Amino acid sequence: MKPTLLVLAAGMGSRYGGLKQLDKLGPGGETIMDYSVYDALRAGFGKVVFIIRKSFEKEFRDIFVNKLQGKIAVELVFQELENLPAGFTVPEGREKPWGTGHAILAAKNTVTTPFAVINADDFYGAEAYESMYSFLTSDVKANIYAMCGYQLGNTLSDFGTVSRGICKLDEHKNLVEINECTSIGKTDGAIYYSLNNEKFPLLANDIVSMNFWGFHTSLFNYLDEKFQAFLQAQGTQLKSEFYIPMVVDELMKEGKVKTRVLESAAKWFGITYQEDRPITVQKLQELVAEKKYPAKLW
């Protein structure tokens, strides 16, 4: 069976100031998600599942889903705060989604094949989808996952800090450790991350996670278990998040899975901040001019 593409599109876009998932950036009015689905489709993926919030379902269908009919199988899954295991409730005052691990878990009953996970607002490059398709159709196992790794210097915004999973690899290109750094930025050309008002240096060629993962469906059982443990420990906090890199890191340290790193030299781009938008529009126009994409995808 062909692998599935799972698109995380339920984020609130607080730093961007709106639903960046639906922002029209390509010369034909395409969103970044359009390019992601286009790349996945031509790589060989057979289905796309979008994780969204119920509150913008109609807008999402009108702008995005309808144009994919007849091109690839499409399903929508809703990530809502109230989607919790028995015995847990949403703390009063919480508005922030529970995080990427919770978003993936929402698709448990929809995804039945090996699958890739991506962010809705990140442009990963066609080669990354080809590498991931190859992994998901030949190498994935219940205890073997994969991650597309990017060089940190190719993934930063000029307009503010970003969150990245800093990766440590072994000599066989397996992921050994991943540390989620939530405030990475640049000062005078130097890269750093901030923690408790202190700055720590990073290198431009450090390998980072951009949330492009390849999983066996075995992940869902692990997510069930880990999410309940997360809620017990942090479920009363208003801004705690259940990040997928943290789950993978725990599973590796417990000896339950290995994660291969599919390294990419591509320059990531996306729209974390409104100021990123003109640059993203320009880069998409350049890719069209280079004949890597048609002027109108669909």
TILUM-7592 format. One line per field, with one value per atom (N, C-alpha, C): residue number from 1; residue in one letter; atom name; x, y, z. Coordinates in steps of 0.02 Angstrom, whole numbers. Layout:
BEGIN
pos	[NUM,...]
code	[A,...]
site	[CA,...]
east	[X,...]
north	[Y,...]
up	[Z,...]
//
This chain:
BEGIN
pos	[1,1,1,2,2,2,3,3,3,4,4,4,5,5,5,6,6,6,7,7,7,8,8,8,9,9,9,10,10,10,11,11,11,12,12,12,13,13,13,14,14,14,15,15,15,16,16,16,17,17,17,18,18,18,19,19,19,20,20,20,21,21,21,22,22,22,23,23,23,24,24,24,25,25,25,26,26,26,27,27,27,28,28,28,29,29,29,30,30,30,31,31,31,32,32,32,33,33,33,34,34,34,35,35,35,36,36,36,37,37,37,38,38,38,39,39,39,40,40,40,41,41,41,42,42,42,43,43,43,44,44,44,45,45,45,46,46,46,47,47,47,48,48,48,49,49,49,50,50,50,51,51,51,52,52,52,53,53,53,54,54,54,55,55,55,56,56,56,57,57,57,58,58,58,59,59,59,60,60,60,61,61,61,62,62,62,63,63,63,64,64,64,65,65,65,66,66,66,67,67,67,68,68,68,69,69,69,70,70,70,71,71,71,72,72,72,73,73,73,74,74,74,75,75,75,76,76,76,77,77,77,78,78,78,79,79,79,80,80,80,81,81,81,82,82,82,83,83,83,84,84,84,85,85,85,86,86,86,87,87,87,88,88,88,89,89,89,90,90,90,91,91,91,92,92,92,93,93,93,94,94,94,95,95,95,96,96,96,97,97,97,98,98,98,99,99,99,100,100,100,101,101,101,102,102,102,103,103,103,104,104,104,105,105,105,106,106,106,107,107,107,108,108,108,109,109,109,110,110,110,111,111,111,112,112,112,113,113,113,114,114,114,115,115,115,116,116,116,117,117,117,118,118,118,119,119,119,120,120,120,121,121,121,122,122,122,123,123,123,124,124,124,125,125,125,126,126,126,127,127,127,128,128,128,129,129,129,130,130,130,131,131,131,132,132,132,133,133,133,134,134,134,135,135,135,136,136,136,137,137,137,138,138,138,139,139,139,140,140,140,141,141,141,142,142,142,143,143,143,144,144,144,145,145,145,146,146,146,147,147,147,148,148,148,149,149,149,150,150,150,151,151,151,152,152,152,153,153,153,154,154,154,155,155,155,156,156,156,157,157,157,158,158,158,159,159,159,160,160,160,161,161,161,162,162,162,163,163,163,164,164,164,165,165,165,166,166,166,167,167,167,168,168,168,169,169,169,170,170,170,171,171,171,172,172,172,173,173,173,174,174,174,175,175,175,176,176,176,177,177,177,178,178,178,179,179,179,180,180,180,181,181,181,182,182,182,183,183,183,184,184,184,185,185,185,186,186,186,187,187,187,188,188,188,189,189,189,190,190,190,191,191,191,192,192,192,193,193,193,194,194,194,195,195,195,196,196,196,197,197,197,198,198,198,199,199,199,200,200,200,201,201,201,202,202,202,203,203,203,204,204,204,205,205,205,206,206,206,207,207,207,208,208,208,209,209,209,210,210,210,211,211,211,212,212,212,213,213,213,214,214,214,215,215,215,216,216,216,217,217,217,218,218,218,219,219,219,220,220,220,221,221,221,222,222,222,223,223,223,224,224,224,225,225,225,226,226,226,227,227,227,228,228,228,229,229,229,230,230,230,231,231,231,232,232,232,233,233,233,234,234,234,235,235,235,236,236,236,237,237,237,238,238,238,239,239,239,240,240,240,241,241,241,242,242,242,243,243,243,244,244,244,245,245,245,246,246,246,247,247,247,248,248,248,249,249,249,250,250,250,251,251,251,252,252,252,253,253,253,254,254,254,255,255,255,256,256,256,257,257,257,258,258,258,259,259,259,260,260,260,261,261,261,262,262,262,263,263,263,264,264,264,265,265,265,266,266,266,267,267,267,268,268,268,269,269,269,270,270,270,271,271,271,272,272,272,273,273,273,274,274,274,275,275,275,276,276,276,277,277,277,278,278,278,279,279,279,280,280,280,281,281,281,282,282,282,283,283,283,284,284,284,285,285,285,286,286,286,287,287,287,288,288,288,289,289,289,290,290,290,291,291,291,292,292,292,293,293,293,294,294,294,295,295,295,296,296,296,297,297,297,298,298,298]
code	[M,M,M,K,K,K,P,P,P,T,T,T,L,L,L,L,L,L,V,V,V,L,L,L,A,A,A,A,A,A,G,G,G,M,M,M,G,G,G,S,S,S,R,R,R,Y,Y,Y,G,G,G,G,G,G,L,L,L,K,K,K,Q,Q,Q,L,L,L,D,D,D,K,K,K,L,L,L,G,G,G,P,P,P,G,G,G,G,G,G,E,E,E,T,T,T,I,I,I,M,M,M,D,D,D,Y,Y,Y,S,S,S,V,V,V,Y,Y,Y,D,D,D,A,A,A,L,L,L,R,R,R,A,A,A,G,G,G,F,F,F,G,G,G,K,K,K,V,V,V,V,V,V,F,F,F,I,I,I,I,I,I,R,R,R,K,K,K,S,S,S,F,F,F,E,E,E,K,K,K,E,E,E,F,F,F,R,R,R,D,D,D,I,I,I,F,F,F,V,V,V,N,N,N,K,K,K,L,L,L,Q,Q,Q,G,G,G,K,K,K,I,I,I,A,A,A,V,V,V,E,E,E,L,L,L,V,V,V,F,F,F,Q,Q,Q,E,E,E,L,L,L,E,E,E,N,N,N,L,L,L,P,P,P,A,A,A,G,G,G,F,F,F,T,T,T,V,V,V,P,P,P,E,E,E,G,G,G,R,R,R,E,E,E,K,K,K,P,P,P,W,W,W,G,G,G,T,T,T,G,G,G,H,H,H,A,A,A,I,I,I,L,L,L,A,A,A,A,A,A,K,K,K,N,N,N,T,T,T,V,V,V,T,T,T,T,T,T,P,P,P,F,F,F,A,A,A,V,V,V,I,I,I,N,N,N,A,A,A,D,D,D,D,D,D,F,F,F,Y,Y,Y,G,G,G,A,A,A,E,E,E,A,A,A,Y,Y,Y,E,E,E,S,S,S,M,M,M,Y,Y,Y,S,S,S,F,F,F,L,L,L,T,T,T,S,S,S,D,D,D,V,V,V,K,K,K,A,A,A,N,N,N,I,I,I,Y,Y,Y,A,A,A,M,M,M,C,C,C,G,G,G,Y,Y,Y,Q,Q,Q,L,L,L,G,G,G,N,N,N,T,T,T,L,L,L,S,S,S,D,D,D,F,F,F,G,G,G,T,T,T,V,V,V,S,S,S,R,R,R,G,G,G,I,I,I,C,C,C,K,K,K,L,L,L,D,D,D,E,E,E,H,H,H,K,K,K,N,N,N,L,L,L,V,V,V,E,E,E,I,I,I,N,N,N,E,E,E,C,C,C,T,T,T,S,S,S,I,I,I,G,G,G,K,K,K,T,T,T,D,D,D,G,G,G,A,A,A,I,I,I,Y,Y,Y,Y,Y,Y,S,S,S,L,L,L,N,N,N,N,N,N,E,E,E,K,K,K,F,F,F,P,P,P,L,L,L,L,L,L,A,A,A,N,N,N,D,D,D,I,I,I,V,V,V,S,S,S,M,M,M,N,N,N,F,F,F,W,W,W,G,G,G,F,F,F,H,H,H,T,T,T,S,S,S,L,L,L,F,F,F,N,N,N,Y,Y,Y,L,L,L,D,D,D,E,E,E,K,K,K,F,F,F,Q,Q,Q,A,A,A,F,F,F,L,L,L,Q,Q,Q,A,A,A,Q,Q,Q,G,G,G,T,T,T,Q,Q,Q,L,L,L,K,K,K,S,S,S,E,E,E,F,F,F,Y,Y,Y,I,I,I,P,P,P,M,M,M,V,V,V,V,V,V,D,D,D,E,E,E,L,L,L,M,M,M,K,K,K,E,E,E,G,G,G,K,K,K,V,V,V,K,K,K,T,T,T,R,R,R,V,V,V,L,L,L,E,E,E,S,S,S,A,A,A,A,A,A,K,K,K,W,W,W,F,F,F,G,G,G,I,I,I,T,T,T,Y,Y,Y,Q,Q,Q,E,E,E,D,D,D,R,R,R,P,P,P,I,I,I,T,T,T,V,V,V,Q,Q,Q,K,K,K,L,L,L,Q,Q,Q,E,E,E,L,L,L,V,V,V,A,A,A,E,E,E,K,K,K,K,K,K,Y,Y,Y,P,P,P,A,A,A,K,K,K,L,L,L,W,W,W]
site	[N,CA,C,N,CA,C,N,CA,C,N,CA,C,N,CA,C,N,CA,C,N,CA,C,N,CA,C,N,CA,C,N,CA,C,N,CA,C,N,CA,C,N,CA,C,N,CA,C,N,CA,C,N,CA,C,N,CA,C,N,CA,C,N,CA,C,N,CA,C,N,CA,C,N,CA,C,N,CA,C,N,CA,C,N,CA,C,N,CA,C,N,CA,C,N,CA,C,N,CA,C,N,CA,C,N,CA,C,N,CA,C,N,CA,C,N,CA,C,N,CA,C,N,CA,C,N,CA,C,N,CA,C,N,CA,C,N,CA,C,N,CA,C,N,CA,C,N,CA,C,N,CA,C,N,CA,C,N,CA,C,N,CA,C,N,CA,C,N,CA,C,N,CA,C,N,CA,C,N,CA,C,N,CA,C,N,CA,C,N,CA,C,N,CA,C,N,CA,C,N,CA,C,N,CA,C,N,CA,C,N,CA,C,N,CA,C,N,CA,C,N,CA,C,N,CA,C,N,CA,C,N,CA,C,N,CA,C,N,CA,C,N,CA,C,N,CA,C,N,CA,C,N,CA,C,N,CA,C,N,CA,C,N,CA,C,N,CA,C,N,CA,C,N,CA,C,N,CA,C,N,CA,C,N,CA,C,N,CA,C,N,CA,C,N,CA,C,N,CA,C,N,CA,C,N,CA,C,N,CA,C,N,CA,C,N,CA,C,N,CA,C,N,CA,C,N,CA,C,N,CA,C,N,CA,C,N,CA,C,N,CA,C,N,CA,C,N,CA,C,N,CA,C,N,CA,C,N,CA,C,N,CA,C,N,CA,C,N,CA,C,N,CA,C,N,CA,C,N,CA,C,N,CA,C,N,CA,C,N,CA,C,N,CA,C,N,CA,C,N,CA,C,N,CA,C,N,CA,C,N,CA,C,N,CA,C,N,CA,C,N,CA,C,N,CA,C,N,CA,C,N,CA,C,N,CA,C,N,CA,C,N,CA,C,N,CA,C,N,CA,C,N,CA,C,N,CA,C,N,CA,C,N,CA,C,N,CA,C,N,CA,C,N,CA,C,N,CA,C,N,CA,C,N,CA,C,N,CA,C,N,CA,C,N,CA,C,N,CA,C,N,CA,C,N,CA,C,N,CA,C,N,CA,C,N,CA,C,N,CA,C,N,CA,C,N,CA,C,N,CA,C,N,CA,C,N,CA,C,N,CA,C,N,CA,C,N,CA,C,N,CA,C,N,CA,C,N,CA,C,N,CA,C,N,CA,C,N,CA,C,N,CA,C,N,CA,C,N,CA,C,N,CA,C,N,CA,C,N,CA,C,N,CA,C,N,CA,C,N,CA,C,N,CA,C,N,CA,C,N,CA,C,N,CA,C,N,CA,C,N,CA,C,N,CA,C,N,CA,C,N,CA,C,N,CA,C,N,CA,C,N,CA,C,N,CA,C,N,CA,C,N,CA,C,N,CA,C,N,CA,C,N,CA,C,N,CA,C,N,CA,C,N,CA,C,N,CA,C,N,CA,C,N,CA,C,N,CA,C,N,CA,C,N,CA,C,N,CA,C,N,CA,C,N,CA,C,N,CA,C,N,CA,C,N,CA,C,N,CA,C,N,CA,C,N,CA,C,N,CA,C,N,CA,C,N,CA,C,N,CA,C,N,CA,C,N,CA,C,N,CA,C,N,CA,C,N,CA,C,N,CA,C,N,CA,C,N,CA,C,N,CA,C,N,CA,C,N,CA,C,N,CA,C,N,CA,C,N,CA,C,N,CA,C,N,CA,C,N,CA,C,N,CA,C,N,CA,C,N,CA,C,N,CA,C,N,CA,C,N,CA,C,N,CA,C,N,CA,C,N,CA,C,N,CA,C,N,CA,C,N,CA,C,N,CA,C,N,CA,C,N,CA,C,N,CA,C,N,CA,C,N,CA,C,N,CA,C,N,CA,C,N,CA,C,N,CA,C,N,CA,C,N,CA,C,N,CA,C,N,CA,C,N,CA,C,N,CA,C,N,CA,C,N,CA,C,N,CA,C,N,CA,C,N,CA,C,N,CA,C,N,CA,C,N,CA,C,N,CA,C,N,CA,C,N,CA,C,N,CA,C,N,CA,C,N,CA,C,N,CA,C,N,CA,C,N,CA,C,N,CA,C,N,CA,C,N,CA,C,N,CA,C,N,CA,C,N,CA,C,N,CA,C,N,CA,C,N,CA,C,N,CA,C,N,CA,C,N,CA,C,N,CA,C,N,CA,C,N,CA,C,N,CA,C,N,CA,C,N,CA,C,N,CA,C,N,CA,C,N,CA,C,N,CA,C,N,CA,C,N,CA,C]
east	[42,0,43,19,57,55,110,112,66,52,7,48,25,54,8,34,-5,19,-26,-9,-36,9,-10,-30,-95,-120,-168,-163,-210,-181,-117,-85,-122,-114,-153,-119,-55,-21,-14,0,1,57,115,170,160,125,112,55,7,-49,-108,-118,-175,-167,-213,-210,-161,-97,-46,-51,-86,-95,-131,-174,-217,-194,-136,-110,-89,-112,-96,-30,20,88,117,94,120,90,120,96,26,3,-65,-111,-91,-132,-123,-67,-56,-32,-51,-23,40,78,136,112,53,27,15,-4,-13,52,107,172,191,176,191,152,87,47,69,85,109,173,220,283,271,227,212,178,132,96,143,188,234,289,299,346,315,247,213,166,157,110,39,-2,-69,-126,-112,-165,-136,-177,-157,-211,-189,-234,-214,-262,-249,-276,-234,-255,-271,-335,-356,-400,-423,-473,-542,-591,-660,-682,-655,-678,-662,-612,-601,-608,-651,-662,-690,-741,-773,-723,-687,-637,-584,-563,-512,-536,-597,-625,-632,-657,-669,-604,-552,-490,-446,-449,-397,-421,-467,-484,-517,-562,-601,-557,-503,-461,-420,-417,-379,-422,-486,-530,-509,-504,-484,-409,-371,-298,-264,-290,-263,-318,-318,-367,-354,-407,-401,-449,-424,-466,-448,-497,-487,-496,-452,-457,-453,-491,-493,-454,-410,-375,-409,-440,-475,-450,-450,-427,-462,-526,-567,-554,-514,-499,-447,-470,-425,-445,-398,-416,-464,-499,-546,-511,-543,-515,-478,-469,-434,-481,-471,-511,-465,-491,-453,-452,-394,-392,-424,-457,-490,-439,-455,-411,-363,-359,-313,-343,-304,-324,-276,-214,-162,-174,-166,-171,-121,-133,-90,-24,-13,52,49,108,112,100,120,107,33,-4,-77,-110,-83,-111,-105,-47,-38,-84,-91,-134,-206,-227,-295,-310,-257,-266,-262,-261,-251,-298,-361,-410,-417,-375,-379,-319,-261,-199,-187,-183,-175,-113,-73,-12,47,110,166,154,176,157,212,210,254,214,248,218,255,218,249,209,241,207,174,116,80,117,156,185,259,286,356,364,410,427,489,483,538,580,553,590,571,566,543,586,652,698,682,660,644,586,536,479,500,544,569,607,650,688,641,591,546,502,479,440,480,543,586,592,601,606,541,485,420,398,425,405,457,513,564,596,603,643,605,547,511,491,496,474,442,412,380,428,493,543,596,581,626,587,602,571,624,603,651,633,683,674,715,687,727,764,829,870,896,892,915,970,1014,1065,1033,1048,1017,1021,1078,1087,1040,1013,966,893,881,812,791,830,815,775,740,705,747,745,780,740,681,635,614,648,631,657,645,670,623,651,613,626,585,594,621,673,703,724,722,749,821,868,939,956,987,996,1069,1077,1143,1138,1186,1186,1244,1236,1293,1327,1377,1416,1377,1319,1277,1219,1221,1168,1102,1106,1047,1043,982,972,986,1028,1045,1006,998,966,937,881,852,830,853,837,797,736,693,715,738,758,705,672,613,627,690,705,774,777,840,839,893,897,968,976,1042,1057,1120,1145,1213,1219,1283,1311,1268,1290,1298,1299,1306,1238,1235,1172,1173,1118,1115,1044,1038,971,970,913,906,868,892,859,871,816,821,867,856,894,968,987,1057,1060,1114,1121,1175,1160,1206,1219,1282,1298,1279,1260,1247,1285,1293,1330,1282,1302,1259,1248,1297,1289,1262,1240,1204,1142,1129,1070,1009,955,895,835,786,722,676,644,594,524,518,454,433,482,468,490,441,453,424,452,425,411,349,330,294,301,259,198,143,83,91,146,161,165,180,186,123,64,2,-6,14,10,57,116,163,135,103,75,20,-22,-74,-44,7,39,74,112,152,108,52,9,-24,-44,-73,-22,41,93,106,104,113,57,-5,-61,-56,-35,-28,25,78,133,122,93,89,20,-30,-96,-132,-111,-144,-112,-56,-23,-58,-60,-99,-62,5,42,89,83,124,105,155,142,174,140,161,194,260,296,316,309,328,403,448,519,534,500,510,489,434,412,463,487,537,600,621,681,673,616,603,604,572,569,638,680,749,788,782,819,795,731,704,721,753,773,717,662,604,606,639,643,712,729,786,759,793,770,826,816,866,858,914,913,927,878,885,907,972,999,983,966,951,992,1022,1059,1015,949,903,896,880,867,792,775,705,680,616,586,513,487,419,398,341,313,298,350,341,312,339,319,292,251,225,282,338,394,426,413,439,401,341,297,326,351,377,435,477,533,508,458,430,397,360,330,384,438,492,525,537,569,525,461,416,415,417,420,485,539,603,601,570,564,522,470,429,470,508,550,602,625,675,642,576,538,534,545,538,466,424,352,316,256,217,192,176,150,85,46,-17,-15,-11,-1,-59,-120,-178,-217]
north	[-60,0,63,113,176,211,245,281,341,364,421,482,541,604,635,647,677,749,797,868,900,928,960,1032,1046,1112,1142,1119,1144,1200,1218,1270,1337,1378,1440,1498,1491,1545,1609,1603,1662,1710,1683,1727,1759,1721,1746,1795,1787,1833,1813,1748,1725,1653,1629,1560,1555,1549,1547,1484,1432,1372,1386,1438,1452,1513,1540,1600,1582,1620,1607,1640,1599,1623,1610,1558,1541,1584,1585,1627,1610,1549,1530,1530,1564,1566,1506,1469,1409,1425,1382,1384,1340,1344,1299,1227,1215,1146,1119,1163,1140,1110,1145,1120,1055,1050,989,929,939,884,868,918,908,866,884,846,775,766,699,657,687,650,625,668,646,600,599,551,482,478,414,403,453,447,438,399,383,418,451,482,539,591,646,656,662,674,740,786,852,854,874,884,958,974,1044,1052,1113,1126,1133,1110,1111,1182,1232,1301,1329,1301,1327,1273,1223,1170,1196,1238,1262,1301,1347,1386,1341,1292,1245,1205,1181,1142,1186,1247,1292,1310,1326,1350,1293,1236,1186,1118,1089,1019,1007,1050,1038,1030,1068,1065,1001,961,899,839,849,794,763,696,660,656,691,690,646,646,605,598,541,530,579,610,662,648,656,652,709,732,782,751,770,748,810,812,872,862,910,913,965,942,987,977,1031,1027,973,963,917,844,830,761,732,708,684,613,575,509,515,461,460,478,520,539,606,635,699,752,813,870,928,974,1034,1083,1106,1153,1220,1251,1314,1366,1400,1452,1430,1365,1341,1353,1383,1394,1360,1351,1324,1250,1228,1157,1116,1051,1008,990,1009,997,945,936,894,820,797,727,713,759,753,757,801,807,742,710,646,593,592,543,550,610,620,580,562,525,450,427,356,310,329,286,299,344,362,338,334,315,241,203,130,105,149,130,168,148,190,261,310,379,429,484,541,595,634,690,753,806,870,927,985,1046,1076,1108,1138,1198,1233,1297,1293,1232,1224,1196,1226,1201,1158,1094,1047,1030,1037,1020,951,945,883,823,833,777,745,785,758,708,724,678,614,621,561,515,545,505,472,509,482,427,436,384,320,325,266,231,269,239,204,238,211,150,141,84,28,37,-15,-30,20,11,19,50,62,-4,-6,-64,-38,-84,-64,-31,-46,-16,26,42,83,141,201,262,303,361,405,478,520,592,625,674,715,767,768,815,872,932,992,1027,1062,1101,1163,1174,1228,1295,1310,1375,1385,1330,1334,1338,1345,1341,1400,1453,1508,1564,1602,1661,1723,1772,1835,1881,1861,1908,1887,1838,1818,1748,1726,1660,1605,1544,1485,1427,1376,1314,1260,1226,1172,1116,1055,998,988,1001,993,919,890,818,797,740,708,641,629,568,523,458,412,403,360,352,320,290,258,302,365,414,397,364,354,411,430,482,454,488,466,506,571,615,675,700,760,805,866,915,972,981,1034,1101,1146,1214,1262,1297,1336,1409,1430,1501,1507,1492,1496,1557,1595,1656,1671,1728,1751,1820,1830,1896,1907,1957,1972,1910,1871,1812,1750,1756,1699,1670,1603,1569,1547,1555,1539,1517,1485,1477,1503,1528,1560,1514,1512,1472,1506,1524,1557,1618,1660,1723,1713,1652,1638,1614,1632,1613,1560,1510,1455,1451,1445,1446,1381,1387,1330,1339,1286,1288,1285,1318,1320,1251,1206,1139,1087,1110,1064,1037,973,942,953,976,990,955,945,918,975,968,1016,984,933,898,863,835,792,722,682,616,561,501,442,389,365,321,258,205,146,160,126,138,115,81,65,127,184,246,262,246,266,236,173,143,177,195,231,300,334,399,395,344,334,333,293,285,349,380,439,500,506,564,562,503,498,515,493,510,586,616,689,726,704,738,732,675,666,714,725,767,842,859,929,951,909,923,982,1005,1063,1129,1126,1187,1214,1280,1311,1312,1305,1311,1252,1199,1140,1107,1078,1046,977,932,863,858,870,874,805,793,728,715,765,750,723,747,723,650,632,562,517,536,496,489,544,542,492,493,446,374,362,294,268,311,290,274,317,305,243,225,164,102,111,56,25,61,34,46,100,114,142,137,173,222,278,328,345,331,348,422,454,524,528,554,565,637,647,715,752,816,859,922,941,1004,1061,1047,1097,1155,1213,1271,1273,1260,1263,1335,1343,1408,1399,1449,1446,1513,1514,1578,1576,1584,1589,1657,1709,1778,1811,1863,1899,1925,1944,1970,1917,1853,1799,1793,1821,1810,1832,1895,1916,1872,1850,1807,1740,1713,1649,1655,1709,1721,1724,1759,1766,1698,1659,1594,1547,1549,1506,1529,1595,1620,1598,1597,1575,1501,1460,1389,1376,1416,1411,1433,1487,1511,1459,1419,1367,1303,1305,1249,1189,1201,1147,1135,1186,1181,1218,1196,1235,1299,1349,1413,1403,1355,1338,1263,1245,1174,1129,1152,1110,1133]
up	[0,0,0,-33,-36,32,49,113,113,174,185,206,186,209,260,320,374,383,372,373,437,477,540,525,524,504,555,618,668,711,700,740,735,786,790,754,736,699,740,805,848,828,809,791,722,679,611,609,654,657,614,605,565,544,502,479,421,437,386,342,368,328,263,264,206,167,184,150,79,31,-40,-58,-73,-82,-151,-185,-251,-305,-365,-420,-443,-430,-447,-387,-334,-273,-228,-236,-196,-125,-79,-11,-10,44,50,50,80,81,11,-36,-105,-132,-119,-143,-108,-44,-7,-35,-47,-74,-145,-184,-252,-253,-208,-204,-180,-131,-106,-159,-196,-248,-302,-325,-378,-352,-285,-256,-250,-248,-246,-188,-145,-88,-115,-78,-102,-67,-12,27,69,80,124,177,239,295,327,331,360,432,478,547,554,565,571,633,643,695,663,698,671,653,689,680,611,576,508,455,469,421,354,357,295,252,284,247,217,256,232,172,176,119,57,67,10,-26,13,-15,-39,-4,-15,-38,-1,-13,-80,-100,-160,-222,-226,-286,-290,-236,-237,-256,-263,-281,-347,-347,-407,-418,-375,-383,-331,-270,-216,-163,-129,-76,-19,6,57,115,176,236,283,321,373,441,487,557,600,654,695,760,774,838,881,935,980,1051,1090,1159,1199,1183,1222,1206,1154,1136,1183,1240,1292,1314,1340,1367,1426,1440,1496,1561,1600,1664,1664,1604,1598,1571,1593,1569,1552,1511,1493,1552,1573,1629,1610,1655,1642,1619,1564,1538,1484,1471,1420,1351,1305,1236,1187,1207,1163,1149,1086,1070,1110,1114,1156,1122,1059,1028,972,941,881,895,954,970,976,1006,1012,943,899,832,793,797,762,791,856,889,866,847,823,760,723,660,669,730,744,705,699,667,592,566,496,455,487,453,464,409,414,379,350,314,346,330,351,326,367,351,367,330,343,378,420,455,436,418,402,435,441,460,399,408,353,323,363,342,326,315,299,228,190,123,130,114,127,66,5,-55,-82,-147,-179,-160,-154,-140,-73,-25,41,37,-3,-11,-47,-95,-130,-82,-40,8,59,82,131,101,39,6,1,-18,-24,43,97,163,183,172,194,155,95,53,54,88,87,155,197,258,324,323,386,419,485,524,588,627,689,737,730,774,736,673,632,603,626,601,563,538,502,513,501,506,453,417,371,413,406,444,400,426,389,428,392,425,457,520,558,522,493,459,400,374,318,339,404,429,472,474,519,486,526,503,520,476,489,535,554,587,657,686,754,769,829,849,824,822,799,846,842,880,834,855,816,863,839,875,855,900,885,892,839,835,844,876,882,846,800,759,777,764,772,704,701,640,584,600,549,528,546,530,563,621,661,713,728,778,847,885,953,1004,990,1039,1003,1027,999,1056,1055,1108,1078,1102,1076,1105,1061,1082,1054,1098,1078,1064,1069,1057,1025,959,921,877,878,837,816,782,758,785,803,823,791,748,714,680,649,612,654,720,764,781,786,802,875,908,980,998,1055,1082,1154,1173,1238,1286,1347,1399,1466,1499,1564,1562,1510,1502,1490,1470,1453,1381,1344,1274,1267,1224,1212,1136,1115,1043,1008,945,901,836,797,734,675,620,561,531,539,510,559,618,663,628,636,604,649,619,657,627,669,647,626,569,546,548,591,597,533,497,439,459,478,507,463,470,438,491,495,550,526,565,561,604,591,632,705,720,790,833,803,841,880,853,886,956,963,1030,1079,1055,1098,1117,1069,1083,1135,1131,1181,1251,1259,1324,1347,1301,1319,1333,1297,1307,1376,1397,1464,1518,1508,1556,1556,1497,1491,1528,1519,1552,1628,1651,1723,1751,1713,1737,1724,1665,1644,1621,1630,1602,1632,1690,1721,1700,1665,1642,1580,1574,1520,1453,1454,1391,1379,1417,1406,1340,1305,1241,1237,1204,1194,1125,1123,1060,1034,969,941,947,940,950,1020,1070,1138,1144,1110,1111,1078,1019,984,1025,1056,1098,1155,1187,1242,1217,1160,1133,1115,1088,1071,1135,1185,1248,1285,1274,1304,1263,1205,1164,1123,1117,1082,1006,985,913,896,833,804,752,743,695,647,583,532,513,500,480,405,368,296,287,280,280,215,223,165,168,111,107,82,74,48,97,71,113,127,189,210,204,190,200,220,253,278,305,339,361,436,475,547,565,533,547,484,491,433,388,419,379,335,350,308,242,240,183,116,109,43,19,65,45,20,54,32,-36,-48,-114,-167,-154,-202,-217,-166,-176,-217,-206,-245,-318,-330,-398,-433,-395,-423,-442,-401,-416,-478,-487,-547,-608,-601,-656,-676,-627,-640,-666,-678,-705,-657,-592,-544,-525,-537,-526,-581,-600,-648,-615,-656,-630,-592,-613,-578,-564,-501,-483,-505,-493,-505,-565]
//
